[in-house]
C-alpha cells in the first residue's frame, strides 16, 4: 500500500530530523524554527482547506441523516482518479497543448464533480435509503462496505487499463509566488486555497439563501414535520449527497494537482482526518467543519515540522497522523459536541 501522502522514507526523515535537532540545540535554534514557521503555516493552510471541504460532506450527511458516511473519503479518491484520467487522456491526445491551464482545470473539475455527484446519489439510493429506518450501526457498516468496494473497483479498473493502480497527475501549474522573504507559496497550493474558499462560500450561500437550502435545514431539524410541510425529504437527501459528493470529487482533483501521485487508498486516511476535522468543529455544523479542517491542517503541519526538534528527535514527522487522531480522542473526551457544536439533550 502506498503512503497516502508523498513523503520521504523514514530513514531520510530521521536524518533530516537529527540535522534539525542539532540546529535547534544551537544558539540559533529558536530563530531557525521561527524562520521556517511562515512556510509551515502556508503548507498547513493548503492541507487544511482540503480537509475542510471534505469535512463538509461528512457534516452535511450527518446533519440530515445522523449517519457517518465513511464512503465519502473514497468518493474524494474517485474524484482524484477521474480528474487525473481526464488530464492523462487529454495529454495523450494533445488537447492540453496550448490550452490555458485554468480552462483545463475548470473542465476537469466540472467532469469530476458531475461524475462523483452522480456516484454519491447512487450510493445513497442503493446503500443508504433502504436502511433509513434501521439502527444506526447498520448504515455505518454499509458505508464501510461501500468504502472498500470503491477502493477495489478503482484498483481493479486501473490495473486492468494501465497495469498499475497508482498514477502521476500531469501538472497544470508550476512555479511559486514569494511572500516577501519569509515564505513561498506554490501556485498550485494558492489555487487549492482559492477554489476551496469559493466552494465553501458558495455552499454557505446556498444553504442560507436558497429555497433548497432552507429545505435542507428544515429536514435536518425534523424530517417528519418537514414532510408534512410538503418538503420532499427524499429529494432533499439526494441533493445533499449530490452536493457533498461533488465537492469531495473536486477536492480530489485539487489534491492530485497539489501532491502529484495518487493511489486507491488516499481517501481512507484523508477521509478519517476530514471526519476528525468535522468532529473538532462540531459534526453537523458547516462553519465548524470549515474551521475544524483548517485548524487540523495547521496543527498537523506544525507537529510534522516541530515535533522532532521539540522532543529531541524522539518523535519525527511520521508521527503527525498520531497527533491528528489524538486530537479526535481529546475532543471526544472533553468536548464531544465540538468547538462550535451544541450539546444535545436526550428527550425523555
Secondary structure, DSSP 8 states (H G I E B T S, - for coil): ---SS----HHHHHHHHHHHHHHHHSTTHHHHHHHHHHHHHHHHHHHHHHHHHHHHHHHHHHHHH----TTHHHHHHHHHHHHHHHHHHHHHTTTTTT--HHHHHHHHHHHHHHHHHHHHHHHIIIIIGGGTTS-HHHHHHHHHHHHHHHHHHHHHHHHHHHS-SEEE---S---EEEETTTEEEEHHHHHHHHHHHHHHHHHHHHHHHSHHHHHHHHHHH-HHHHHHTT--HHHHHHHHHHHHHHHHHHHHHHHHHHH-EEETTHHHHHHHHHHHHHHHH-TT-HHHHHHHHHHHHHHHHHHHHHHHHHTTTSS-GGGHHHHHHHHHHHHHHH-TT-SS--------
